[in-house]
Amino acid sequence: MIGFVFPGQGTVRVGMGGWLRRDQAGAAVVERADALLPEPVSELCARGPLERLIDTAHAQPAVTVCNLAALAVLRAKGHEPDVVAGHSVGEISALCAAGVLDVDTAISLVATRARLMAALPDTGAMTAVMGMTPHEVENLVAEVAGPDEPLVVGLENAPDHTVVSGASTAVERLAKLATEAGARKVVALKVSNAFHSPLMAGALDGWAEAVRAAPLSPPRIPVVPNATAEATTDLPTIVDALIVQLTARVRWTETMHALSGADTLIEVGDSKVLAGLFRAVGVKCLSMADPTAVRRLRPEPAA
């Protein structure tokens, strides 16, 4: 059994997708995306500047285009997944791999998601806390969150890697408390707002409308949504999970457990972030950031 996992917004960097754009199958996807998106991303991925690339309006399309280009490379070589998952915005790419979305629909949806989220007031922040359990971080969240300063655990990336998301002032106070409580590392993320938190609620109605209006098909294979961390082939469940994901917690630790039975896992995109998270829980995951990873997959089916 082979599992494809797709990285999210936090993996963008100048130069991303270089070898994928040089591959015939990957280049075709990038060219198609440039034609469909409000602003082409290939040149931005290749040359930056970084300040523009990491902006939500550009970062989400950029990482999705690289993910879909990597998927096209795998498909051109005869590789298809048996189960898929995507981290945050990477879930859109996973749904494409599962046959729920076609490439054009995936690109259209990510453009809408990015636009809606970028349009929200920039009042939030996110910080990663490492060396503490999610339960320990949640206790700290309860100390600093308030009615006018929402704060939540936005992502459980690994058993000792939790990301808090919410009002900037609350995030700052939590970072101080976590450091005092003995966290191994506390790192402010370079993001424009508090994703996977109540501060994204303003985009929820528009996102739900876009998702429900999109042409969707039942998945050919199981999908593990972020919001549930349970493999499913039920389209209504997948649609609901994709919508609530905007404000809901990314349950990646549980997702990795759900995928741990796969014989082979590969991070489909130009990133090593998910491969590193799997490694932290003792599970091997190849990364297409290394072009040789494709050659280490199971043999291609006979023609």
VEXPAZA-803918 format. One line per 8 residues: number of its first residue (from 0); for each residue x, y, z of N, C-alpha, C. Coordinates in steps of 0.1 Angstrom, whole numbers, plus 5000, padded with zeros to 4 digits. Layout:
BEGIN
NUM) X/Y/Z/X/Y/Z/X/Y/Z; ...;
This chain:
BEGIN
0) 5008/4988/5000/5000/5000/5000/5009/5012/5000; 5006/5022/4991/5013/5034/4990/5005/5046/4994; 5010/5055/5002/5003/5067/5007/5010/5079/5001; 5002/5089/4996/5007/5102/4992/5003/5112/5002; 5012/5120/5007/5009/5131/5016/5014/5144/5010; 5007/5155/5011/5009/5167/5004/5012/5179/5014; 5023/5186/5013/5026/5196/5022/5017/5209/5021; 5018/5218/5031/5010/5230/5031/5018/5242/5030;
8) 5012/5253/5033/5016/5267/5031/5030/5270/5037; 5033/5264/5048/5045/5268/5055/5058/5263/5049; 5057/5256/5037/5068/5250/5031/5074/5258/5019; 5068/5270/5016/5072/5278/5005/5086/5283/5006; 5093/5284/4996/5107/5290/4996/5110/5294/4981; 5119/5304/4980/5123/5308/4966/5131/5297/4960; 5127/5293/4948/5134/5282/4941/5125/5270/4941; 5114/5270/4948/5106/5258/4950/5101/5253/4936;
16) 5101/5240/4935/5095/5233/4923/5104/5234/4911; 5117/5237/4913/5126/5238/4901/5127/5226/4892; 5130/5214/4898/5131/5202/4890/5118/5197/4885; 5107/5201/4892/5094/5197/4887/5090/5205/4874; 5094/5218/4874/5092/5226/4862/5100/5221/4850; 5111/5214/4853/5119/5209/4842/5114/5195/4836; 5105/5189/4844/5099/5177/4840/5087/5180/4830; 5086/5172/4820/5075/5175/4810/5061/5175/4817;
24) 5058/5164/4825/5045/5163/4831/5043/5174/4841; 5053/5177/4849/5052/5188/4859/5051/5201/4853; 5058/5204/4842/5058/5217/4835/5044/5220/4829; 5038/5209/4824/5024/5211/4819/5014/5216/4829; 5015/5211/4841/5007/5215/4852/5009/5229/4856; 5022/5233/4857/5026/5246/4861/5021/5256/4850; 5022/5253/4838/5018/5261/4827/5003/5263/4827; 4995/5252/4830/4981/5253/4831/4977/5262/4843;
32) 4984/5261/4854/4981/5268/4866/4983/5283/4864; 4994/5287/4857/4997/5301/4854/4986/5307/4846; 4980/5299/4837/4969/5304/4828/4956/5306/4836; 4954/5298/4846/4942/5298/4854/4942/5308/4866; 4953/5310/4872/4954/5318/4884/4953/5333/4881; 4947/5340/4890/4947/5355/4888/4960/5361/4886; 4971/5355/4892/4984/5360/4890/4993/5347/4889; 5001/5346/4878/5009/5334/4876/5019/5333/4888;
40) 5022/5320/4891/5031/5318/4903/5045/5312/4899; 5046/5307/4887/5059/5300/4883/5071/5309/4885; 5070/5321/4880/5082/5330/4882/5084/5334/4896; 5073/5336/4904/5074/5339/4918/5081/5327/4926; 5077/5315/4922/5083/5304/4929/5098/5303/4925; 5102/5306/4913/5115/5305/4909/5124/5316/4914; 5119/5328/4915/5128/5340/4917/5124/5348/4929; 5112/5346/4935/5107/5354/4946/5102/5368/4941;
48) 5103/5378/4950/5109/5378/4963/5102/5370/4973; 5109/5367/4984/5104/5358/4994/5092/5365/5001; 5093/5378/5003/5082/5386/5010/5069/5384/5003; 5070/5384/4990/5057/5383/4982/5053/5368/4982; 5062/5359/4981/5059/5345/4980/5052/5340/4992; 5056/5344/5004/5051/5339/5016/5037/5345/5020; 5033/5356/5013/5020/5362/5015/5009/5351/5012; 4999/5350/5020/4989/5340/5019/4983/5339/5004;
56) 4981/5351/4998/4975/5352/4985/4983/5344/4975; 4996/5344/4977/5005/5337/4967/5010/5323/4972; 5012/5322/4986/5018/5310/4991/5009/5298/4989; 4996/5299/4991/4987/5288/4989/4987/5283/4975; 4985/5292/4965/4986/5287/4951/4999/5281/4948; 5010/5287/4953/5024/5283/4949/5026/5269/4954; 5023/5266/4967/5026/5252/4972/5017/5242/4965; 5004/5246/4962/4995/5237/4955/4999/5234/4941;
64) 5004/5243/4934/5009/5241/4920/5021/5231/4921; 5030/5233/4930/5041/5224/4931/5037/5210/4935; 5027/5209/4944/5022/5196/4948/5015/5189/4936; 5007/5196/4928/5000/5190/4917/5010/5187/4905; 5021/5195/4904/5031/5191/4894/5038/5178/4898; 5041/5177/4911/5047/5165/4916/5038/5153/4914; 5025/5155/4917/5016/5144/4914/5016/5140/4900; 5016/5150/4891/5016/5146/4876/5029/5139/4873;
72) 5040/5142/4879/5053/5134/4876/5051/5120/4880; 5045/5118/4892/5043/5104/4897/5033/5096/4888; 5023/5103/4884/5013/5096/4875/5019/5093/4862; 5027/5101/4857/5033/5099/4844/5042/5087/4844; 5047/5083/4856/5056/5071/4857/5048/5059/4862; 5034/5061/4863/5026/5049/4866/5023/5047/4881; 5026/5057/4889/5024/5056/4903/5011/5062/4908; 5003/5055/4915/4990/5060/4920/4989/5056/4935;
80) 4983/5064/4943/4982/5061/4958/4971/5052/4961; 4972/5046/4973/4961/5038/4978/4954/5046/4989; 4960/5056/4995/4954/5064/5005/4962/5078/5004; 4954/5089/5008/4961/5102/5007/4957/5111/5019; 4965/5121/5021/4962/5131/5031/4970/5143/5027; 4966/5155/5032/4973/5167/5029/4973/5176/5042; 4984/5183/5044/4986/5191/5056/4980/5205/5053; 4970/5209/5060/4963/5222/5058/4959/5224/5044;
88) 4964/5234/5037/4960/5236/5023/4964/5225/5014; 4973/5216/5018/4977/5205/5011/4966/5195/5009; 4955/5196/5017/4944/5187/5016/4937/5188/5002; 4938/5200/4996/4932/5202/4983/4939/5194/4973; 4953/5193/4974/4961/5185/4965/4958/5170/4967; 4956/5166/4980/4952/5152/4983/4939/5148/4976; 4929/5157/4977/4916/5154/4971/4918/5153/4956; 4927/5160/4950/4929/5159/4935/4935/5145/4933;
96) 4944/5140/4941/4950/5127/4939/4940/5116/4941; 4930/5119/4949/4920/5108/4952/4909/5109/4942; 4909/5118/4932/4899/5119/4922/4887/5127/4926; 4887/5133/4937/4875/5142/4942/4875/5155/4933; 4887/5160/4930/4888/5172/4922/4897/5169/4910; 4894/5176/4899/4904/5176/4888/4913/5187/4890; 4924/5188/4882/4934/5198/4884/4929/5212/4883; 4921/5215/4873/4915/5228/4872/4907/5233/4884;
104) 4899/5223/4889/4891/5227/4901/4899/5229/4913; 4910/5221/4915/4919/5223/4926/4925/5236/4926; 4930/5240/4914/4936/5253/4912/4926/5265/4915; 4914/5263/4910/4904/5273/4912/4900/5274/4927; 4899/5263/4934/4896/5263/4948/4907/5269/4957; 4919/5266/4954/4930/5272/4962/4931/5287/4960; 4928/5291/4948/4929/5306/4945/4918/5313/4953; 4906/5307/4954/4895/5312/4962/4899/5312/4977;
112) 4904/5301/4982/4908/5299/4996/4918/5310/5000; 4928/5312/4991/4939/5322/4994/4933/5336/4994; 4924/5339/4985/4918/5352/4984/4910/5355/4996; 4902/5346/5000/4893/5348/5012/4901/5350/5025; 4911/5342/5026/4919/5342/5038/4928/5355/5039; 4933/5359/5027/4942/5370/5026/4934/5383/5029; 4921/5383/5026/4913/5395/5028/4909/5398/5042; 4911/5388/5051/4908/5390/5065/4917/5400/5072;
120) 4913/5407/5082/4922/5416/5089/4934/5408/5095; 4946/5414/5094/4958/5408/5099/4959/5410/5114; 4951/5403/5122/4951/5405/5136/4957/5393/5144; 4961/5382/5137/4965/5370/5144/4979/5366/5141; 4983/5356/5148/4997/5351/5147/4997/5336/5150; 5008/5329/5147/5009/5315/5150/5024/5313/5156; 5025/5304/5165/5038/5300/5171/5038/5285/5173; 5050/5279/5170/5052/5265/5172/5059/5263/5186;
128) 5053/5254/5193/5059/5250/5206/5064/5236/5205; 5077/5234/5208/5083/5220/5207/5088/5216/5220; 5087/5203/5223/5091/5198/5236/5081/5197/5246; 5068/5200/5242/5057/5199/5252/5046/5191/5245; 5038/5184/5252/5026/5177/5246/5015/5186/5243; 5006/5183/5234/4995/5191/5231/4986/5194/5243; 4985/5184/5252/4977/5187/5264/4984/5197/5273; 4997/5197/5274/5004/5207/5282/5003/5221/5275;
136) 5003/5222/5262/5001/5234/5255/4987/5239/5257; 4977/5230/5256/4963/5234/5258/4961/5240/5272; 4968/5235/5282/4967/5241/5296/4972/5255/5296; 4983/5258/5288/4988/5272/5287/4978/5280/5280; 4972/5275/5269/4963/5282/5261/4951/5287/5270; 4946/5278/5279/4935/5281/5287/4938/5293/5297; 4951/5294/5300/4956/5305/5309/4955/5319/5302; 4958/5319/5289/4960/5332/5283/4949/5337/5274;
144) 4941/5327/5269/4930/5331/5260/4919/5338/5267; 4912/5347/5259/4901/5355/5265/4890/5357/5254; 4879/5362/5258/4868/5364/5249/4872/5373/5237; 4880/5383/5240/4884/5393/5229/4898/5389/5224; 4904/5379/5229/4917/5374/5225/4917/5359/5223; 4911/5354/5212/4910/5340/5211/4923/5333/5208; 4925/5321/5213/4937/5314/5211/4934/5299/5212; 4939/5291/5203/4936/5277/5202/4949/5270/5198;
152) 4948/5256/5200/4958/5248/5193/4954/5246/5179; 4961/5252/5170/4957/5251/5156/4962/5239/5148; 4974/5234/5152/4979/5222/5146/4986/5213/5156; 4983/5200/5155/4991/5190/5162/5000/5183/5152; 5012/5188/5151/5021/5183/5140/5028/5170/5144; 5031/5168/5156/5038/5156/5161/5035/5156/5176; 5038/5145/5183/5035/5144/5197/5042/5155/5206; 5053/5161/5201/5059/5172/5209/5061/5184/5200;
160) 5052/5186/5190/5053/5197/5181/5039/5203/5179; 5035/5213/5186/5022/5219/5186/5022/5233/5181; 5013/5238/5173/5012/5251/5169/5000/5258/5175; 5002/5269/5181/4991/5277/5186/4987/5288/5176; 4975/5292/5176/4970/5301/5166/4959/5310/5172; 4960/5323/5170/4950/5332/5176/4955/5347/5176; 4949/5354/5185/4952/5369/5186/4967/5371/5189; 4973/5380/5182/4987/5382/5184/4992/5384/5198;
168) 4984/5392/5206/4988/5394/5220/4988/5382/5228; 4977/5373/5225/4976/5361/5233/4987/5351/5229; 4991/5351/5216/5002/5342/5212/5015/5346/5218; 5017/5359/5219/5030/5364/5226/5030/5360/5240; 5019/5361/5247/5019/5357/5262/5021/5342/5263; 5015/5334/5254/5017/5320/5255/5032/5316/5252; 5038/5323/5242/5052/5320/5239/5061/5322/5252; 5058/5332/5259/5065/5335/5272/5063/5324/5282;
176) 5050/5320/5284/5047/5310/5293/5053/5297/5289; 5053/5293/5277/5059/5281/5272/5074/5280/5275; 5080/5291/5272/5095/5292/5275/5098/5290/5289; 5090/5296/5298/5092/5295/5312/5088/5281/5317; 5079/5274/5310/5075/5261/5314/5085/5250/5309; 5095/5254/5302/5105/5244/5298/5104/5239/5284; 5096/5246/5275/5096/5241/5261/5110/5241/5255; 5112/5231/5247/5125/5230/5241/5128/5241/5231;
184) 5117/5245/5224/5119/5255/5214/5105/5262/5212; 5105/5275/5210/5093/5282/5207/5096/5291/5195; 5089/5289/5184/5093/5296/5172/5080/5303/5166; 5081/5316/5164/5070/5324/5158/5070/5320/5143; 5059/5317/5137/5058/5313/5123/5056/5325/5114; 5062/5325/5102/5061/5336/5093/5049/5335/5085; 5038/5339/5091/5024/5338/5085/5018/5351/5087; 5008/5354/5078/5001/5367/5079/4989/5368/5088;
192) 4985/5356/5094/4973/5356/5102/4973/5343/5110; 4962/5341/5117/4960/5329/5126/4952/5319/5119; 4958/5310/5111/4951/5300/5104/4946/5289/5114; 4935/5282/5110/4930/5271/5118/4926/5276/5132; 4920/5288/5132/4916/5294/5145/4903/5301/5143; 4896/5306/5153/4884/5313/5152/4885/5326/5143; 4897/5331/5142/4899/5344/5134/4897/5341/5119; 4896/5329/5115/4893/5326/5101/4878/5325/5098;
200) 4870/5327/5108/4856/5325/5107/4850/5335/5096; 4856/5346/5094/4850/5356/5084/4851/5350/5070; 4860/5340/5067/4861/5335/5054/4853/5322/5052; 4847/5317/5063/4841/5304/5063/4829/5303/5053; 4820/5313/5053/4808/5312/5045/4812/5313/5030; 4821/5321/5026/4825/5322/5012/4832/5309/5008; 4840/5303/5017/4847/5291/5014/4837/5279/5013; 4827/5279/5022/4817/5268/5021/4810/5269/5008;
208) 4806/5281/5004/4799/5283/4991/4807/5278/4979; 4820/5282/4979/4829/5278/4968/4831/5263/4968; 4833/5256/4979/4834/5242/4979/4822/5235/4975; 4810/5239/4979/4798/5232/4976/4794/5234/4961; 4799/5245/4955/4795/5248/4941/4805/5241/4932; 4816/5236/4937/4826/5230/4928/4822/5216/4923; 4826/5212/4911/4823/5199/4907/4832/5188/4914; 4826/5180/4922/4833/5170/4931/4828/5156/4927;
216) 4837/5147/4928/4833/5133/4926/4837/5124/4938; 4830/5113/4940/4834/5104/4951/4848/5100/4950; 4855/5099/4961/4870/5095/4960/4871/5081/4955; 4882/5079/4947/4885/5065/4943/4892/5057/4953; 4898/5064/4963/4906/5058/4974/4903/5065/4987; 4906/5060/4998/4904/5067/5011/4912/5080/5012; 4906/5089/5018/4912/5102/5022/4912/5104/5037; 4923/5109/5043/4923/5112/5057/4922/5127/5059;
224) 4911/5132/5062/4910/5147/5063/4916/5152/5076; 4921/5164/5076/4928/5170/5088/4918/5171/5100; 4906/5174/5097/4896/5177/5108/4892/5165/5116; 4893/5153/5109/4888/5141/5116/4899/5131/5118; 4910/5131/5110/4921/5122/5111/4917/5107/5109; 4906/5105/5102/4900/5091/5100/4898/5089/5085; 4904/5078/5080/4902/5075/5066/4888/5073/5062; 4884/5079/5051/4870/5078/5046/4869/5079/5031;
232) 4859/5073/5026/4856/5075/5011/4842/5081/5010; 4836/5086/5020/4823/5093/5020/4824/5107/5016; 4819/5111/5004/4821/5124/4999/4815/5135/5008; 4803/5134/5013/4798/5144/5022/4807/5147/5035; 4813/5136/5040/4822/5137/5051/4834/5145/5047; 4839/5142/5035/4851/5149/5030/4849/5163/5028; 4837/5166/5022/4833/5180/5019/4832/5188/5032; 4825/5183/5042/4823/5190/5055/4837/5192/5061;
240) 4846/5182/5061/4859/5183/5067/4867/5194/5060; 4866/5195/5047/4874/5205/5039/4869/5219/5043; 4856/5220/5045/4851/5234/5049/4855/5238/5063; 4853/5229/5072/4855/5233/5086/4870/5234/5089; 4878/5228/5080/4893/5228/5082/4898/5243/5083; 4891/5252/5078/4896/5266/5078/4897/5271/5093; 4888/5267/5101/4889/5271/5115/4892/5260/5125; 4892/5247/5120/4894/5236/5129/4909/5232/5130;
248) 4912/5224/5140/4925/5219/5143/4930/5209/5132; 4943/5211/5128/4949/5201/5119/4954/5189/5128; 4948/5178/5127/4952/5167/5136/4962/5158/5128; 4974/5163/5126/4984/5156/5118/4990/5145/5126; 4992/5145/5139/4997/5134/5146/4988/5122/5144; 4975/5124/5146/4966/5113/5144/4965/5108/5129; 4967/5118/5120/4967/5115/5106/4979/5106/5103; 4991/5109/5108/5003/5100/5106/5000/5086/5111;
256) 4994/5085/5123/4990/5072/5128/4981/5064/5118; 4971/5072/5113/4962/5065/5103/4969/5061/5091; 4980/5067/5087/4987/5063/5075/4999/5054/5078; 5002/5050/5090/5014/5043/5094/5014/5029/5088; 5002/5024/5084/5001/5010/5079/5005/5009/5064; 5008/5021/5058/5012/5021/5044/5026/5015/5043; 5028/5007/5032/5042/5002/5030/5051/5012/5026; 5047/5022/5018/5055/5033/5013/5047/5046/5015;
264) 5054/5056/5020/5048/5070/5020/5057/5079/5013; 5051/5088/5006/5059/5098/4999/5053/5112/5000; 5061/5122/5003/5057/5136/5004/5057/5141/4990; 5045/5144/4985/5043/5148/4971/5043/5163/4970; 5054/5169/4965/5056/5183/4964/5071/5186/4964; 5075/5198/4968/5089/5202/4969/5091/5206/4984; 5091/5196/4993/5092/5199/5007/5097/5186/5014; 5104/5188/5025/5108/5177/5034/5102/5178/5047;
272) 5092/5187/5049/5086/5190/5062/5078/5178/5067; 5070/5172/5059/5061/5161/5063/5070/5149/5065; 5080/5147/5057/5089/5135/5058/5096/5136/5072; 5099/5148/5076/5106/5150/5089/5096/5147/5101; 5084/5151/5099/5074/5148/5110/5071/5133/5111; 5071/5126/5100/5069/5112/5100/5082/5105/5107; 5093/5111/5103/5106/5105/5109/5106/5107/5124; 5100/5118/5129/5099/5120/5144/5091/5110/5151;
280) 5081/5103/5144/5073/5093/5150/5078/5079/5146; 5089/5078/5140/5095/5065/5136/5090/5059/5123; 5084/5067/5114/5079/5062/5102/5086/5068/5090; 5091/5060/5081/5098/5064/5069/5089/5070/5059; 5093/5082/5054/5085/5089/5043/5095/5095/5034; 5094/5091/5021/5103/5097/5011/5098/5111/5008; 5107/5119/5002/5103/5133/4999/5107/5136/4984; 5098/5141/4977/5101/5145/4963/5110/5158/4962;
288) 5113/5164/4973/5123/5174/4972/5136/5168/4967; 5138/5155/4969/5149/5148/4963/5144/5141/4951; 5148/5145/4939/5143/5140/4926/5145/5125/4925; 5155/5119/4932/5158/5105/4931/5147/5097/4939; 5139/5103/4947/5129/5096/4955/5119/5088/4946; 5116/5094/4934/5107/5087/4925/5112/5073/4921; 5126/5073/4919/5132/5060/4915/5132/5049/4926; 5129/5054/4938/5129/5044/4949/5115/5039/4953;
296) 5106/5043/4945/5092/5038/4947/5091/5024/4941; 5079/5018/4944/5077/5005/4939/5078/5004/4924; 5082/4993/4918/5083/4992/4903/5071/4997/4896; 5074/5004/4885/5063/5008/4876/5055/4997/4870; 5042/4998/4869/5034/4987/4864/5038/4984/4849; 5036/4972/4845/5040/4968/4832/5030/4974/4822; 5035/4978/4810/5027/4985/4800/5017/4975/4795;
